[in-house]
Amino acid sequence: MSKPSRRPTCPARLIWRGHDCKRGARAPKENADYWANKISRNRARDAGALDALKTMGWEALVIWECQLKNRDALDAQIRAFLGI
């Protein structure tokens, strides 16, 4: 029996996580202060979750929604991450 993988993948939506791509960096115009604070909290929470996984011996790959457009590059990234 093989050892279970300790490499989760984490799909992430662009806007709610504050990704730095063209679409993810776009800030909502309505309630701008609310959204800026919310996205900042989301980023801090996500960073904490990734740090916690790393502390437990896991490696995590975050896949951003915008990366789905280039399947070949994404496939190569996932294969490299998994070591296959």
N, C-alpha and C positions, 0 to 999 in steps of 0.2 A: 504494500500500500504506500502511495506517495504522500509526502508531507503536504498539508494544505497550504495553499498560497496565502501569503500575507500581503497581498497587493490589491486592494480594492480600487475600483475606478469610481469617480464621483462626477456624474454629469451635472453641469451648472448652467443655469439660465443667465444670460448676459446682464440684463438691466438690474435685476434684484441683487446681483452680486457685485456690480460695479466693475465689470471687465473693462479693460482699456482699449478694446477695439472700437471701431466707428459707432456701431450700434449700442454697445454696452456703456460707452462713455457718455451717451446722450442722457441728460438729466430731465426728468419730467418737469414741465412748466408749472403745473398746478401744485400748490403746497410744496414749493421748492425746498424750504427749510426742513419740513417733515421728511421728504424723500432723501435729502442729503444725509440727515441723521440716521435714517433707517438703513440706507446702503452702507454707511460707515459702520453701524452695528453689525450688519450682516457680514461685512468683510472681516471684522474683528472676531466674530463668532466662528466663521469658517477657518480663519487662521488658527484659532485656538483648537478647533476640532482636528485640523491637520497636525498640529503640534502634539496633541494627545495621541493620535494614531502613531506618530513617529516615536514617541516615548514608549509605546507598547510594542515597538518592533515592527510596525507596519510601514510600508511605503505606499503612498496614495498618488494616483494620477487623476488630476482634475481635467475633465474634458469639457471645454467651453462649447456652447451651442454654435458659435461661429465656425468652429473647427469641423463641424459636420459637413460643410460645403466642399471640403477637399478630402474626399474619402481615401485617396491614395496616401496623402501625407498623414492622415489620422491613423490609417492602418499601420503605417511604418512606425509611428509614435507608440502605438499600443504594443506592437510586436517587440520593439526595443525595450519598452517598460517591462514586459513579461519575459524578456530574454528568449524569444522564440524567432 
